[in-house]
Amino acid sequence: MALDTSEIAEASGDAARRKLRKIMGLALRLLAAVEHRLEKRRSRRTLIDLTDDELRDVGLTRGQARTEVSKSWFWS
């Protein structure tokens, strides 16, 4: 019961499609993670523009806002 060349090509094509789907899934998750981190960075940077009254409304002091803004965009 030998496989002919078309069956071999079809089997390797399926494996390639599965591998490509897996890589695409990983790439999309990575992109989503970077996008999330950048959104956190944008949010933190808006804190610097808030007035003391606005910061008080969200429960932060000016010092806490400065601390948030100075955090790394990637690691925290």
KOLSELO-326550 format. One record per residue: x, y, z of N, C-alpha, C in turn; residue in one letter. Coordinates in steps of 0.02 Angstrom, whole numbers, plus 50000, padded with zeros to 5 digits. Each point is the difference from the previous one (the first is absolute). Layout:
BEGIN
XYZXYZXYZa...
This chain:
BEGIN
500424994150000499585005950000500445006250000m500255001749944500455005749994499615006349985a500275005650024499705006549985500265002449933l499535002649959500255003049938500205007350013d500305003149951500285006750009499475005250017t499404999349974499475005050015499784999550073s499994993950028499824999150070500555002950046e500624999149981500565002750038499985007649999i499885002849941499975007349993499415002850041a499444996549998499415002350038500144999750075e500324994750024500164999350071500495005450022a500525001349960500485005250019499685006949994s499535001049954499645006349995499585001350062g499674994850025499615000750062500445001850059d500574996850004500475001550055500245007249995a500145002349940500235006849990499455005050019a499384998649983499445004450018499905000250075r500074994350033499934999950074500565004150032r500614999249974500575003750027499905007549988k499775001949941499895007049984499455003050046l499474996150011499465002450045500275001150071r500434995650022500295000650066500445006250005k500415001149949500445005949999499575006349998i499485000149960499565005949995499675001350067m499794994850035499705000850066500495003250049g500624997649999500515002850044500145007349983l500045001549935500135006949979499435004650021a499384997749994499435004150021500005001250075l500174994950039500045000950073500555004850019r500574999549966500555004650013499805007249983l499695000949943499775006649980499505002850050l499544995950023499515002350050500345002050065a500514996350021500355001650061500375006649994a500335001249944500355006349989499505005849998v499454998949965499485005149996499735001850070e499904994950041499765001150069500505004250039h500644998349994500525003850036500035007349976r499935001049935500015006949974499395004050024l499444996750005499405003450026500105002050073e500314995650039500155001850069500465006150002k500495000249955500465005649997499635006549984r499554999749951499615005949982499585002350058r499694995350035499585001750058500415003350055s500594997350012500425002950052500225007049982r500165001149937500235006649979499455005350006r499384998049994499465004950008499945002350072t500254996150047499975002050070500385006550012l500555001049965500425005850011499615006449982i499534999549954499625005949978499405001650044d499844995650047499415001250042500165005250054l499495003750018500085004850055499984996250066t500195003450054499994996850066499294997950019d499515003949981499304998150014499804993749962d500214999649937499844994149960500364993850027e500625000950021500364994450030499664997750064l499785004750040499654998350062499364996149984r499665001949946499394996449979500134992649985d500604998649973500164992949985500404996850057v500105003750053500314997150059500764999950000g500315004749964500735000249997500265006950022l500604999950026500345006350015500465001649940t500275006049999500475001949947500614995450001r500254998450060500584995550005499854993149974g499414997350014499824993449974499945000249924q499735005549974499955000649927500695000149968a500475003750031500685000249973500324993050002r499884996450055500274993250006499724995549944t499355000549987499694996049947500295001749932e500085006449987500265002249935500724997749990v500394999650053500704998149994500104992549992s499484996050008500074992749993500164998249928k500354994449993500184997549934499374998249961s499995001649937499424998549958499924992549989w500544996350006499984993049983499914995450060f500345001350054500024995250054499465000750052w499685005650003499495000750052499345002349973s
